[in-house]
Amino acid sequence: MKMSQNDFRDIFIDNTLGFLWRQWSAIGVLGEARAREPWAIDPEALLIFTLEIGRYDARLFDEVMDWLVTNGHWIDMQRLRGILRKSSEETCRLMGAVSEFLASQGKERKWSNLAKLCFKNIPEEREEIFKIRYAKKHISGIIGVPVDGIYLKYGFFRALLKPSGKSRQVIPTAESNIRFMLRGLFGVGSRAECILYLLTHEAGHPSEVAKAIGISIRGAQDALIELSKSGLVMTRIKGKRKIEYWLSQAQWWEFMSKGSIEEIKRPVWIDWIALFNALLKVWKTLLEIGETKSEYIKSSKLRDAMEIVGNEFAQSGIDIPPILGRNVRPENYAKAFEEFIIRVFGVEKVQD
């Protein structure tokens, strides 16, 4: 049985939106699912990814805006800007509108500065912010509904945004929310990110750490040098006189679990920046092959995109189905794609 292209898209977007709801609910967004995920949630990478995929779910998008009103002080602007530099112009403009909205709510000056940075290349023709699935054109405005002037300024039509005020404060002691715990201890910035990396890796060279956490090598190196002055982050020589940094994970986890190290479930490190980029590639591939009738071309392009996603998960020890080889017949790839996507977004098992 052949699967239509819309089915491919529906499988991806439905599972992706469900996944996003779980992640945001875990850090305070009003939602039914408050899952305990096996990984450390990355709010900056999650936010940028949601700006793109969340346009297919207006309620999710607006609840995330509400979360930012309540919890935006936790956002690391250095990392956010770094991710934005590799994002599309449209995503940057969306982030600009979000930032100006937060600034209008009396939030920190950092949002006003980011809004100014993102205010560029505004198209003359505005577009509806929320998308109808797979439609090539979208309506130009909302009849009879007050338009939000901030979003209009950045090139998007939408109804006036009013925060619901229902988001909860982040609970930093939850295992998946360890980034917030570390930001509470070390401040929002590179030090907290460096510590998280060292807590989930045997050791790290500044260039490795920088790439993984999404900041400059100089920024990671400076943070690691400062942390090493405490005596709790240590250095050692590896290879051709490369200095790498490490810490006593047992002692750190015991401290952070208040002495109950047996009870804490250490979160898995996932490079969410790379993984979300890979997932976006899958989605864009699905959109690109929308008019393609060749099953071979569809399966070939999807396989290439999925291999990237599979590799990102596999490197983190997450148990997902293997990507099917090129010997699989194109007409059999639809079912494989469905099973793969469902497992990726519903994954719970972590390899020992």
C-alpha positions as CSV (number, residue, x, y, z in Angstrom):
1,M,0.0,0.0,0.0
2,K,1.5,3.3,-1.0
3,M,1.5,6.3,1.3
4,S,0.6,9.7,0.0
5,Q,2.9,12.6,0.4
6,N,0.4,14.3,2.7
7,D,0.5,11.2,4.9
8,F,4.3,11.6,5.2
9,R,3.9,15.2,6.2
10,D,1.1,14.4,8.6
11,I,3.1,11.7,10.3
12,F,6.0,14.1,10.8
13,I,4.2,17.2,11.8
14,D,1.7,15.5,14.2
15,N,4.5,13.6,16.0
16,T,6.7,16.7,16.1
17,L,4.0,18.9,17.6
18,G,3.3,16.2,20.2
19,F,7.0,16.1,21.0
20,L,7.2,19.8,21.4
21,W,4.2,19.9,23.7
22,R,5.9,17.4,26.0
23,Q,9.1,19.3,26.1
24,W,7.5,22.7,26.9
25,S,5.1,21.1,29.4
26,A,8.1,19.6,31.2
27,I,9.4,23.2,31.8
28,G,6.2,24.9,32.7
29,V,3.9,25.5,29.6
30,L,0.3,24.7,30.3
31,G,-0.4,21.4,28.8
32,E,-1.8,17.9,29.5
33,A,1.6,16.1,29.1
34,R,4.2,16.7,31.7
35,A,6.7,14.0,30.7
36,R,9.9,13.1,32.5
37,E,12.3,13.0,29.6
38,P,15.6,11.1,29.8
39,W,17.5,14.1,28.4
40,A,18.5,17.6,29.4
41,I,16.1,20.0,27.7
42,D,17.7,22.9,25.8
43,P,15.4,25.9,25.9
44,E,17.3,28.0,23.3
45,A,17.3,25.3,20.6
46,L,13.8,24.3,21.6
47,L,12.6,27.9,21.1
48,I,14.1,28.3,17.7
49,F,12.7,25.0,16.5
50,T,9.3,25.9,17.9
51,L,9.3,29.2,16.0
52,E,9.3,27.2,12.8
53,I,7.2,24.1,13.6
54,G,4.9,25.9,16.1
55,R,3.4,27.9,13.2
56,Y,1.3,24.8,12.5
57,D,-0.2,25.0,16.0
58,A,-1.3,28.4,17.1
59,R,-2.1,27.3,20.7
60,L,1.4,25.9,21.2
61,F,3.0,29.0,19.7
62,D,1.0,31.3,22.0
63,E,1.6,29.2,25.1
64,V,5.3,29.4,24.5
65,M,5.0,33.1,24.3
66,D,3.2,33.0,27.7
67,W,6.0,30.8,29.1
68,L,8.6,33.4,27.9
69,V,6.8,36.2,29.8
70,T,7.1,34.1,33.0
71,N,10.4,32.4,32.4
72,G,12.2,34.4,29.8
73,H,14.9,35.4,32.3
74,W,16.3,31.9,32.0
75,I,17.1,32.2,28.3
76,D,20.8,32.4,27.4
77,M,21.0,35.2,24.9
78,Q,24.6,34.4,23.8
79,R,23.5,30.9,22.7
80,L,20.2,32.2,21.2
81,R,22.1,34.6,19.0
82,G,24.5,31.9,18.0
83,I,21.7,29.6,16.9
84,L,19.9,32.5,15.1
85,R,23.0,33.2,13.0
86,K,22.5,29.8,11.3
87,S,18.7,30.1,11.0
88,S,16.6,31.4,8.1
89,E,15.8,35.1,7.7
90,E,12.2,34.3,8.4
91,T,13.0,32.6,11.7
92,C,15.2,35.6,12.6
93,R,12.3,38.0,11.9
94,L,9.9,35.8,14.0
95,M,12.4,35.9,16.9
96,G,12.5,39.7,16.5
97,A,8.7,39.9,16.8
98,V,8.8,37.7,19.8
99,S,11.6,39.7,21.4
100,E,9.8,43.0,20.8
101,F,6.6,41.5,22.3
102,L,8.5,40.5,25.4
103,A,10.1,43.9,25.7
104,S,6.6,45.4,25.5
105,Q,5.7,43.3,28.5
106,G,8.4,45.1,30.6
107,K,10.9,42.3,30.4
108,E,14.7,42.6,30.4
109,R,16.5,45.0,28.1
110,K,18.1,42.0,26.4
111,W,14.9,41.3,24.5
112,S,14.8,44.9,23.2
113,N,18.4,44.5,22.0
114,L,17.7,41.2,20.2
115,A,14.6,42.7,18.6
116,K,16.8,45.5,17.0
117,L,19.3,42.9,15.8
118,C,16.5,40.9,14.1
119,F,14.8,43.9,12.5
120,K,16.2,43.5,9.0
121,N,15.2,42.4,5.5
122,I,11.5,42.9,6.2
123,P,9.5,42.0,3.1
124,E,6.9,44.4,1.7
125,E,4.3,41.7,1.5
126,R,3.1,40.4,4.9
127,E,2.2,36.8,5.5
128,E,0.0,35.0,8.0
129,I,2.1,33.8,10.9
130,F,0.1,30.5,11.3
131,K,0.2,28.1,8.4
132,I,-2.4,26.0,6.8
133,R,-0.8,22.6,6.2
134,Y,0.9,22.4,2.8
135,A,-0.9,25.5,1.4
136,K,1.3,27.4,-1.0
137,K,-0.3,30.7,-0.2
138,H,-1.7,32.1,3.0
139,I,-4.3,34.7,3.7
140,S,-3.2,38.3,3.9
141,G,-4.7,39.5,7.2
142,I,-7.5,38.5,9.5
143,I,-10.9,40.0,8.7
144,G,-12.7,41.6,11.7
145,V,-9.9,40.8,14.2
146,P,-7.4,43.3,15.6
147,V,-4.0,42.7,14.1
148,D,-0.9,42.6,16.3
149,G,1.2,45.6,15.4
150,I,4.4,44.2,16.7
151,Y,4.2,41.1,14.5
152,L,3.1,43.2,11.6
153,K,6.2,45.3,11.9
154,Y,8.3,42.2,11.3
155,G,6.2,41.0,8.3
156,F,3.6,38.7,9.9
157,F,-0.2,39.0,10.3
158,R,-1.7,37.6,13.5
159,A,-4.4,38.4,16.0
160,L,-3.4,40.6,18.9
161,L,-1.4,38.4,21.3
162,K,-2.5,38.4,24.9
163,P,-0.5,36.2,27.3
164,S,-2.7,33.7,29.1
165,G,-0.7,33.9,32.4
166,K,-1.1,30.2,32.9
167,S,2.5,29.1,32.6
168,R,4.2,27.7,35.7
169,Q,7.7,28.7,36.9
170,V,10.4,26.2,35.8
171,I,11.1,23.5,38.4
172,P,14.9,23.4,38.2
173,T,15.3,20.2,40.3
174,A,13.6,18.0,37.7
175,E,16.2,15.8,36.0
176,S,15.4,17.1,32.5
177,N,15.6,20.7,33.7
178,I,19.2,20.5,34.9
179,R,20.2,23.4,32.7
180,F,18.0,25.7,34.8
181,M,19.5,24.3,38.0
182,L,23.0,25.1,36.8
183,R,21.9,28.5,35.5
184,G,20.6,29.2,39.0
185,L,24.0,28.2,40.5
186,F,26.4,29.8,38.0
187,G,24.2,32.4,36.3
188,V,22.8,32.3,32.8
189,G,25.8,31.9,30.5
190,S,28.7,29.8,29.3
191,R,29.8,28.5,32.8
192,A,26.5,26.7,33.3
193,E,26.7,25.2,29.8
194,C,30.3,24.1,30.3
195,I,29.5,22.4,33.6
196,L,26.6,20.5,32.0
197,Y,28.8,19.3,29.2
198,L,31.4,18.0,31.7
199,L,28.7,16.4,33.9
200,T,27.6,14.3,30.9
201,H,31.0,13.6,29.2
202,E,34.2,12.1,30.5
203,A,36.1,15.3,29.6
204,G,36.3,18.0,26.9
205,H,38.7,20.2,25.0
206,P,37.5,23.8,24.6
207,S,36.8,23.3,20.9
208,E,34.7,20.2,21.6
209,V,32.8,22.0,24.3
210,A,32.2,25.1,22.3
211,K,30.8,23.2,19.3
212,A,28.5,21.1,21.5
213,I,27.1,24.0,23.6
214,G,26.8,26.5,20.7
215,I,29.2,29.3,21.6
216,S,32.6,30.5,20.4
217,I,35.8,28.5,21.2
218,R,37.2,31.7,22.9
219,G,34.0,31.9,25.0
220,A,34.2,28.2,26.1
221,Q,37.9,28.5,26.8
222,D,37.6,31.6,29.0
223,A,34.7,30.0,30.9
224,L,36.6,26.7,31.5
225,I,39.7,28.6,32.6
226,E,37.7,30.5,35.2
227,L,35.9,27.4,36.4
228,S,39.3,25.6,36.8
229,K,40.4,28.3,39.2
230,S,37.9,26.8,41.7
231,G,39.8,23.6,41.9
232,L,36.6,21.7,41.2
233,V,37.1,21.6,37.5
234,M,40.4,20.1,36.6
235,T,42.8,19.8,33.6
236,R,44.9,17.1,32.1
237,I,47.0,16.6,29.0
238,K,45.7,14.3,26.3
239,G,47.3,13.5,23.0
240,K,49.6,16.0,21.5
241,R,49.7,18.2,24.6
242,K,46.0,19.1,24.3
243,I,44.5,20.3,27.5
244,E,41.1,18.9,28.3
245,Y,38.9,19.7,31.2
246,W,37.1,17.3,33.5
247,L,35.4,17.0,36.9
248,S,34.5,14.4,39.5
249,Q,31.0,13.5,38.3
250,A,30.2,11.4,41.3
251,Q,30.9,14.3,43.7
252,W,29.1,16.8,41.6
253,W,26.0,14.6,41.2
254,E,26.0,13.8,44.9
255,F,26.0,17.5,45.6
256,M,23.3,18.3,43.1
257,S,21.1,15.5,44.3
258,K,21.4,16.6,47.9
259,G,23.3,13.5,48.9
260,S,20.8,11.0,47.4
261,I,23.0,10.1,44.4
262,E,21.2,6.7,44.1
263,E,17.9,8.4,43.5
264,I,18.9,10.8,40.8
265,K,18.6,9.7,37.2
266,R,21.3,11.5,35.3
267,P,20.0,13.1,32.1
268,V,21.4,12.2,28.7
269,W,23.3,14.8,26.8
270,I,21.8,15.5,23.3
271,D,23.2,18.1,20.9
272,W,19.7,19.6,20.4
273,I,21.1,22.4,18.1
274,A,22.3,19.8,15.6
275,L,19.3,17.5,16.1
276,F,16.7,20.1,15.6
277,N,18.6,21.3,12.5
278,A,18.5,17.7,11.2
279,L,14.7,17.4,11.9
280,L,14.1,20.7,10.0
281,K,16.0,19.1,7.1
282,V,13.6,16.2,7.2
283,W,10.6,18.6,7.2
284,K,12.0,20.7,4.4
285,T,12.7,17.6,2.4
286,L,9.1,16.5,2.9
287,L,7.9,19.9,1.6
288,E,10.4,19.8,-1.4
289,I,9.2,16.4,-2.6
290,G,5.6,17.3,-2.3
291,E,5.0,17.3,-6.0
292,T,7.4,14.4,-6.7
293,K,5.8,11.3,-8.1
294,S,8.8,9.1,-8.2
295,E,8.8,6.7,-5.2
296,Y,12.5,6.2,-5.7
297,I,13.4,9.9,-5.4
298,K,11.1,10.3,-2.4
299,S,12.6,7.4,-0.5
300,S,16.2,8.4,-1.4
301,K,15.9,12.0,-0.2
302,L,14.0,11.0,3.0
303,R,16.6,8.3,3.8
304,D,19.4,10.9,3.5
305,A,17.6,13.3,5.8
306,M,16.7,10.6,8.3
307,E,20.3,9.3,8.5
308,I,21.3,12.7,9.9
309,V,18.6,12.5,12.6
310,G,19.5,8.9,13.3
311,N,23.1,9.6,13.8
312,E,22.4,12.5,16.2
313,F,20.3,10.3,18.4
314,A,22.6,7.3,18.2
315,Q,25.6,9.4,19.4
316,S,23.6,10.2,22.5
317,G,22.8,6.6,23.3
318,I,19.1,6.9,22.5
319,D,17.6,3.7,21.3
320,I,15.8,4.2,18.0
321,P,15.3,1.9,15.0
322,P,18.2,1.6,12.6
323,I,17.8,3.5,9.3
324,L,16.9,1.1,6.5
325,G,19.6,0.5,3.9
326,R,19.4,1.3,0.3
327,N,18.4,-2.2,-0.6
328,V,14.9,-1.6,0.7
329,R,12.4,-1.2,-2.0
330,P,11.0,2.4,-2.3
331,E,7.4,1.3,-1.9
332,N,8.3,-0.3,1.5
333,Y,9.9,2.9,2.8
334,A,6.7,4.6,3.8
335,K,6.0,2.2,6.6
336,A,9.6,2.3,7.7
337,F,9.4,6.1,7.8
338,E,6.3,6.1,9.9
339,E,7.8,3.7,12.4
340,F,11.0,5.7,12.6
341,I,9.3,9.0,13.2
342,I,7.0,7.6,15.8
343,R,9.9,6.1,17.7
344,V,12.0,9.2,17.4
345,F,9.4,11.5,18.9
346,G,8.1,9.0,21.4
347,V,11.4,7.5,22.5
348,E,11.8,6.8,26.2
349,K,14.4,4.0,26.4
350,V,18.0,5.0,27.0
351,Q,20.9,2.5,26.4
352,D,22.9,1.6,29.5
